[in-house]
Amino acid sequence: VLGGGMTAPYTASPTNVMIFRDNATAVGASDNSLVIGAVRKVGRVAGTFYFPIGTFVGSTPFYRPSGISSSLNVESSFISQYYLQNPTGAGFSNTALQASQVCSAMPLLNVSNREFWIVNRENLTDAVFVSLTWRNPQSGGVGNHTGLRVARWNGTLWQNVGGGSFDNYLGAAPGPASGAVGSAYNTLGCTGAVDNFSPFTLSSETEFNPLPATILDFAGRLENGGVQLTWRVNSEVNVLQYVVEHSPDGVNFTPIDTVAARGGNRLLTYQSFDSQPIDGANFYRLRIEDQDGSYEYSRVVTVRLGAHTPLAVTAYPNPSDGMHVYFRASGSFQLTDIFDLTGRRLAYRTASEGVDLRVEFAQTLPPGLYVAVLRTANGVERVKFVVKN
C-alpha cells in the first residue's frame, strides 16, 4: 500500500529505489503520494501493476504511472521511470518512425513530443503488456483517445506495439482529460506481449492525430510580389496559435505574423502572407504555441526572391533498392529531409563518401516515389528518386 502511509512525494535515487515485492500492489497513488524517480517491481503481479511514478512540474508533483500486466514468476523484476521531456532531447528522435506495416503493426505517423517512460526488464525473459497513461495539459491535448497507441524505441526508431485496450486513470473513465492505454503487439509487430524493453511513449498510427498538433506540410511560394505561406495540421488540441517567423540567413528569426488556432481533431489548413520579402533567400518557420505555454518549431522552408540557377543534383542508384541512396551535387548542399508522397518524414543516417552523400534508411522503404529536400546556397532544391519492386 502506497497511499495509506505516504502523504508526500518520495524522491528515489539510483542507490535508493523504492521496491515492491512479490504480489505487492500500489494503492492510493496520486500527485501527493508518488515516487519521483524509479520504482522496481519484483516477483509476481496480480492483474496490472501500475508503477506509482511521476515528476515535478516546477515545484508541483505530477503523477504519471506506467503499467505491466500480470506475471507468475517469483524472480521476475521490472523497473520504470517517467520523464516529462521531448524524447528527441534524450536521444530518441520523434521523427524516426516505423514506416511500413510489420506483421499486424501499422506504420506510425506521430509520437509524443512531450514525454516518455523507461520500462525495463531486469532478469528472466518475461513478456508483459505495457500500459502508458495520458493526462492533459501535460500530454499536450489528446482529443480522440481511441487513436492512441504504445510505441517502443528499438534503438533506431519508434515501433508500433499496438493499443486499443483502455483503462481508468485517476478514478475516471478514459477520455480527453486522462486515461491509460495498453499495448497489443510484441516486438515483431504480431499479437502478443512485449518481449523486449526500452523507452516507451504515446503514439498514433492514424492521420487524425490524438497527440499535439503535427504539421503535415509547410510550403511557401512567390505570389503578387510577396510570399504566400501555407500549412496543414492533422489535428490540434490545446494549440493556442502559430507564430510565423522570418530569417534572412536561416539562423536568426523574427516574428512577422500570428495566426490563431481554430482547434479540433480534424484536418486544418492555414495561410499567411509576407508582403515584404527580401531579395535573395527568405527562410520561414512556424512557432507552434500551446495554451499551457509550451511550444515547438516546424521545419524551415526557403523561398528565393529573384532568379537563381538550381544546383545540378542527382540521386543514384535511381531506382534505389530502398535500403540506401547517394546524392551528388555541383556545389555544397545539406540534406534536411526525405519524404514519401503522403508527406511523412523518413528516418535515415548519413555519411560522406568523397563528394557524395550516402543515405541509409532506418527501415527498407516500400516501392514508390520519394522526395529529398536539400538546402543549398541558392535556396532549397528537391530531388525525386524511386524505390523499385
N, C-alpha and C positions, 0 to 999 in steps of 0.2 A: 504494500500500500504506500503510495507516494503522498497523496494529498492529506492523508489522515494526520500526519505529524510534521508536515513540512509546510511552512507558511511563507517562505521566501525563496527566490531562486537559489539553486545550488550551483556554484561555479566549479566545473571539473577542470582537471589538468591532465597532461599525458601520464603523470605518475599517480594521479588521484581520481580515477574514473569510477563513476557510480556503476555498480554491478547488480543485476537482477538475476537471482539464482534459479535453479530448476523449478519450473511451474510457477514462478513468481509473476505477478502482474502489476501494472502501474495503474492505480485508481485515483481519480480526483485531480489529475494534472490540469494545469491552467496557466495563464500568464503569471500568476503569483505562486505557482507550485510546479516548478520545472527544473531541468538541468541545463545550464549554459555550458555547452561543450559536448563531450562524447558520453554515450551510455553503452554499456556492454550487457547483452543478454546471453546467459549461459544456461544450457540444459533444455529441457522440454518446454514447448509452448502450447498452450491450450487456446485454440482459436487464433485470432490475430493479435500479436503483441505490438502495441504502439510505443515506440521509444519516446519518453517524456522530455523531448529536447526542444531547444529554441535558441534565441539570441537576444541581444539588446537592440532596440531601435532608439538611438540616443541613450537615455537613461532608463527607458521603459522596457521591461522584459516582454518577450514575444514568443508564444508557444507555437511550434510548428513540427509536429511529430512525423516520423516515417514509421512504417509498419512492416512486419514479416508474418507470413502465415504459419500455421501450426507445424511443429516438429516433434518427433518421438524420440530423438536422440538425446540421451542424458549428457553426452560430452560435446554437443554442438555449441558453437559460440559465434555470435554476430555482434558487430559494433556499428553505431551510427552517429552522425553529427550533421547539424543543419547550418547552411551558410546563406545569409541574405546578401548575395552579391551576384553580379553577372558571371555566369560560368566562363565566359571568354577571358575575363580577367584572371581566372585561376588556371588558365591553360586548356580549357575545354571549349573550343570555339563553337558559338551557337550558329555559325553558318556552315559548319561541317556536318551535313545531314545525310542519312540513308537516302539514296537517290532512286532506288528501284525496289520492286517487291521481292522479298526474301521469304520463301515458304508462304505463310499466311500474313506476314507483317508487311503492310503497305509502306511506300516511301513517306518520309516526314517532310512537312512543309515548314514547320516552325518549332522552335524550342524556346523555353523561357529565357528572357534576358534579365531576370530578377533574382533567381535563387537556384540552389541545388542542394542535394544531400549526398553525403558519403554513407553508403551501406556496404559493409564488407563482411565476408565470411572468414573466420579466423582459423578454423580447423574442420576436419571431416570434409564430406562432399555433399552436404545437404543442399537441396534445391528448394527454394521457397518463393512464394508470390510476394512481390514488393508493393507496398502501398505508399502513396505520397498524398499530402494534403495541400489544399489551396485556401487562401484567406485574403480577402481584399481589405484595404487597398494595396497591401504589400505585394500581393501576387500580380498586381497590375491591372486587374479587371478581367474576370473570367467570362462573363456573359453566359453563353450556352455551354454548360459544363459537360454535356454528353459527348462533346467532341474532344475531350481531354484524353491523352494517352501518357503512359510512362515511358520515358526514354532513358537508355543506358549508354554511357560513354565507353566505347570498346577499345580506346587507346588512340584512335584516329578520327572517329566520328560518332555522332549520336545515332543509335539504332533504336528502332521501334520494338518495345517489348509489350505493347498492347495496352488494353484498358477495357472499359465498358462495364466493369463492376464498381459500384459506388457505395460509400458508407457514410454514416453520420459523422459529424465532427463538431465539437463544442456543443453537443446536445441538440443540434439541429440537423434536419434532413439536408442532403446535398442540394445546393442551389448557387446562385451567383455570388453570395457572400462567402461561403465556405463549404468544405466537404472533403472527402477522401476518395481517391481512385486507385484501384488495384491492377497490377499487371496481368497479362493473359498469355504471354509467349515466353519461350526460352530464348537463349542467345542464338539459336538457329532460325528464329522467327516463326517457329511452329508452336502449336498449342501446348502449354506446359509451364512449369515453374521456372524461375530464373536460376541458371546453373553457373553463372559467372558474375562477379560483383565488382563494383567500381562506382564512380559518381552516377547519380540519377537526377532527373529533373522532369518537369511537366512539359508536354509537347502536344502537337496536333498534326493529324495526317489529312485534314480537310482544308479546302480553300477558305472556308469561313472559320477563321481562327478564333478560338475562345481565349487566347492569350493576348497580351498588349498589342496595339496596332503594329502591323508589319507592312512596310512599303513594298507593294508588288512591283511597281516600276516608277521611275522618276526620270523625266526627259525634258529637254529644252530645245527650242528651235527659234531661228530668226523670223520675226514677223512684224511688219509695219514699222521698221526701224528700231524695234526693241526685241526682247527675248521673252517668248511665251513658255512658261514652265507648267508642266502637268504631272500630277502624280496620282496613283491609285493605292488605296489601302483595302485589305481584305476584311477588316473589322476594326472597330475602335471602341474600347470600353475604358472609361476613366481618362481618355485623352482630352486635354484642355484646348490645345491649339498647335499650329505648325508655324514656326518662325523660319522664313526664307532668308538665307544668308548668302552674301556675295563676296567673292575674293578676286583680286587681280593676279594672285600668284599661287593659289591653291593651298596657302598656309594660313594667312591672316584673313579672317572672315568678319563681315559686318552685317547686322540685320538690315533688311530692306523692306520687309513686308511681314505681316502677321495674319494668318488665316484661321478662323475659329473652327474647331472640330464640330461636326454635325452629330456624331455619336451613333452607335448601333452596331449590331453584329451582321453587317452586310457589306457588299462591295460599294465603295465610295470613290468618287473622282473629284480632285481639286485642281484649281489653276491659280497662277499668279503671274503678273506681267511686270517685267523690268523695262521701264521706258528710257533708262539712261545707261545702257551697257557701254563699256569702254572699247576702244579699238584693240584688236588682238583677242587673247583668250579671256573669257569670263567663266569663273568657277562658281558653282552653286551647290548648296546643300540645304537640307531641312533639319531643323532642331525640333524634335517631337517632344512636346512638354505635356506631362500628365498632371492631373489635378492634385496629386499628392506632392508635387514639387520636383519629382524625378524627371529625367529627360534622356534622350538618346539621339544620335545623328544618323541621317541617311547616308548613302554613298554620295560621292561628289560627281556632278555632271559638268561637262565643259561645252560652252558654245563660243565659237570664234567669230568675231565681227571683222569682216574684211576677207579678201581672197587668200587662200593658202594652198600649198601643194601637199596632198596627203603623202605620208611615207609609203614606200613600197614595202608592204608587209606580207609575208607568206606564212602559211601553216602547212606543215608536212609531217609525216605522210598524210595525204588527203585524198581518199578516205583514210581515217585512222582506225586502229583496232579497238579503240575505246579504253585502252589502258594508258596510253601516253600520246603526246603530240609535241612537235617542235615549232618554235616561231623564229623567224629571221626577218630583220628589217634593214632598210638602207640608212638608218640613223638610230640614235638612242631611243629606248622606249621602256615602259614599265607596264607589266601585266597587272590589271586591277581586278578583273572579274571574268568569270566564264559562266554563261547562262545556257539553259536549254530553252526550247521555244515557248515554254509556259512562263518564263521569266524567273525560274528558280535558280539561285546561285549554286554552283557546284564546288565541292571540296577537292583541293588539289595541293600538290607540293611542287616547288620549282627548284631547278638547279641550272647554273650557267655551264654551257659546254662550248667554249670558244666564243664565237659571235652568236651562237644560237642559245635559245632558252628552252630547256627541256621541262615539260609539264607532265607529272604523273598524277593520275586521278585516284582518289581515295577508294573508290569503287568503280569497277568496269562500267562504262557508260553503255546504255542500250542503244541500238541503232537509231539514227536520226540526225537532225541538223542542230549545230551548236554555234554560239557566237562568243568570241573572245573580245574583251574591251581592253584597249591599250592606251595609256597616256603617253603622249609624245610632246615635243617642243611646239608642235603646231596645233595641239589640242588633243581630241580623243579620236582614235581610229577603231573601227570594228572589223573583225576578220571572222569569216564563217568557215567552218570545217564540218565534215560529215563523218559519222561513225558507221562503218559498214556492217552488214549482217555477219 
